[in-house]
Amino acid sequence: GESCAGSSPVRRTKKIADFSAIFFFTRGIFLMIAVFVNCGAVIAGSIIGLFFARRITEEMSSHIQTAAGIVTVILGIQMAMQYHNIVYMTLSLIAGGIIGCLCDIDGKILKLGNFLQRLCFHGKEKTSSEDDGNSRNFAYAFLNASVLFCVGAMSIVGSFKAGVEKDYSIIFTKSILDGFMAISFAGAMGIGTAFSAIIVFLYQGALTLLSVVIQPYVSQVLIEE
């Protein structure tokens, strides 16, 4: 009788812990919807770019990049107009550039691209310089796409808005832009573009989940700044 009575609170505690784990996992998945959409857009765009690589002319690619650039500039101006203190933005840009150089983020992403290339295509024997070029293209496509899709205010502000305000509009807009840019990149540089979805998932997913943790300390002014 004592063992049963003693084990009952333990079972209740375990059930509560399991329920809490399921709750937070489900909530995390729900908050990550925008991240999944963004990764899916990158992968889908890359597949389209690979299938229609021969039909994607340089002029068409230029039009895609120009249109995406114009939209990004417009959104950037809209976000910049919300800043209350330009000093914060200035310090953030300078400090971010310095930290990125010191940490050699580009170099680490390029090494990860080389690792993924060896991991996924280790069975393919290189018999010509063309194969060596394809290998380099994989890593550089992975690097360029990862940097393009993750650098910028849309990734940071969009992830925080998704986690704090449940507002996915910025990330959904970014997903459209990334999807079309992935078509252009994959058509020109190959399948390495699709693998950049890994970086997008890790980076934006971490920011989204982090925003949930620090939500009590995050205000609208903080997000805007």
JOVEN-V163981 format. One record per residue. N is the residue number from 1. RES is the residue in one small letter. SS is DSSP state (~ for helix, > for strand, _ for the rest). PHI is phi in whole degrees, 0 to 359 (* if undefined). PSI is psi in whole degrees, 0 to 359 (none if undefined). Layout:
# JOVEN-V163981
<<N,RES,SS,PHI,PSI> <N,RES,SS,PHI,PSI>>
This chain:
# JOVEN-V163981
<<1,g,_,*,320> <2,e,~,293,321> <3,s,~,295,323> <4,c,~,292,318> <5,a,~,294,324> <6,g,~,286,329> <7,s,~,278,339> <8,s,~,298,311> <9,p,~,299,327> <10,v,~,295,317> <11,r,~,295,320> <12,r,~,297,319> <13,t,~,296,319> <14,k,~,295,320> <15,k,~,295,319> <16,i,~,296,318> <17,a,~,296,318> <18,d,~,295,317> <19,f,~,297,318> <20,s,~,296,318> <21,a,~,297,316> <22,i,~,296,320> <23,f,~,297,310> <24,f,~,292,326> <25,f,~,295,315> <26,t,~,297,318> <27,r,~,296,319> <28,g,~,297,318> <29,i,~,298,318> <30,f,~,297,317> <31,l,~,292,335> <32,m,_,273,5> <33,i,~,305,314> <34,a,~,297,324> <35,v,~,294,317> <36,f,~,298,320> <37,v,~,297,317> <38,n,~,297,315> <39,c,~,296,319> <40,g,~,297,322> <41,a,~,295,320> <42,v,~,296,315> <43,i,~,293,315> <44,a,~,297,316> <45,g,~,298,321> <46,s,~,295,318> <47,i,~,297,316> <48,i,~,298,316> <49,g,~,298,322> <50,l,~,290,319> <51,f,~,291,325> <52,f,_,248,29> <53,a,_,302,321> <54,r,_,286,339> <55,r,_,265,348> <56,i,_,274,101> <57,t,_,283,166> <58,e,~,297,325> <59,e,~,294,318> <60,m,~,296,316> <61,s,~,299,320> <62,s,~,296,320> <63,h,~,296,317> <64,i,~,299,312> <65,q,~,294,323> <66,t,~,294,315> <67,a,~,297,315> <68,a,~,296,323> <69,g,~,295,319> <70,i,~,297,314> <71,v,~,298,318> <72,t,~,297,319> <73,v,~,297,317> <74,i,~,298,314> <75,l,~,295,322> <76,g,~,297,319> <77,i,~,295,318> <78,q,~,299,318> <79,m,~,292,319> <80,a,~,296,328> <81,m,_,292,344> <82,q,_,273,350> <83,y,_,294,133> <84,h,_,267,337> <85,n,_,220,109> <86,i,~,292,342> <87,v,~,297,318> <88,y,~,299,316> <89,m,~,296,318> <90,t,~,298,312> <91,l,~,296,321> <92,s,~,296,316> <93,l,~,295,315> <94,i,~,293,312> <95,a,~,297,320> <96,g,~,297,319> <97,g,~,296,318> <98,i,~,294,314> <99,i,~,297,319> <100,g,~,298,320> <101,c,~,293,316> <102,l,~,295,323> <103,c,~,277,350> <104,d,_,52,54> <105,i,~,298,318> <106,d,~,301,316> <107,g,~,297,320> <108,k,~,292,321> <109,i,~,295,321> <110,l,~,296,320> <111,k,~,296,321> <112,l,~,296,322> <113,g,~,298,317> <114,n,~,297,321> <115,f,~,295,315> <116,l,~,296,323> <117,q,~,297,316> <118,r,~,292,322> <119,l,~,292,318> <120,c,~,273,334> <121,f,_,233,33> <122,h,_,292,337> <123,g,_,279,350> <124,k,_,272,122> <125,e,_,275,136> <126,k,_,274,120> <127,t,_,244,356> <128,s,_,206,170> <129,s,~,294,336> <130,e,~,295,322> <131,d,~,295,321> <132,d,~,297,321> <133,g,~,295,320> <134,n,~,297,322> <135,s,~,298,314> <136,r,~,294,321> <137,n,~,299,322> <138,f,~,301,309> <139,a,~,296,317> <140,y,~,287,328> <141,a,~,295,318> <142,f,~,298,316> <143,l,~,296,306> <144,n,~,298,318> <145,a,~,292,319> <146,s,~,298,314> <147,v,~,295,315> <148,l,~,298,317> <149,f,~,282,342> <150,c,~,250,336> <151,v,_,278,133> <152,g,_,129,164> <153,a,~,290,333> <154,m,~,297,323> <155,s,~,294,314> <156,i,~,286,304> <157,v,~,296,319> <158,g,~,298,319> <159,s,~,293,319> <160,f,~,291,321> <161,k,~,294,324> <162,a,~,294,319> <163,g,~,282,321> <164,v,~,270,313> <165,e,_,255,357> <166,k,_,58,31> <167,d,_,257,109> <168,y,_,260,5> <169,s,~,299,319> <170,i,~,294,315> <171,i,~,292,323> <172,f,~,295,319> <173,t,~,297,317> <174,k,~,298,324> <175,s,~,298,319> <176,i,~,297,313> <177,l,~,298,314> <178,d,~,296,323> <179,g,~,298,315> <180,f,~,288,324> <181,m,~,293,327> <182,a,~,295,324> <183,i,~,300,313> <184,s,~,295,315> <185,f,~,293,314> <186,a,~,294,322> <187,g,~,296,329> <188,a,~,267,323> <189,m,~,241,348> <190,g,_,106,194> <191,i,_,291,343> <192,g,~,303,334> <193,t,~,300,318> <194,a,~,297,325> <195,f,~,289,347> <196,s,~,294,345> <197,a,~,300,333> <198,i,~,297,313> <199,i,~,295,319> <200,v,~,300,316> <201,f,~,296,312> <202,l,~,294,315> <203,y,~,289,304> <204,q,~,289,327> <205,g,~,296,317> <206,a,~,296,319> <207,l,~,295,319> <208,t,~,296,313> <209,l,~,292,324> <210,l,~,297,321> <211,s,~,298,328> <212,v,~,292,320> <213,v,~,294,318> <214,i,_,263,14> <215,q,~,306,319> <216,p,~,299,339> <217,y,~,256,1> <218,v,_,258,125> <219,s,_,250,169> <220,q,~,297,322> <221,v,~,297,320> <222,l,~,297,317> <223,i,~,296,317> <224,e,~,294,324> <225,e,_,283,none>>
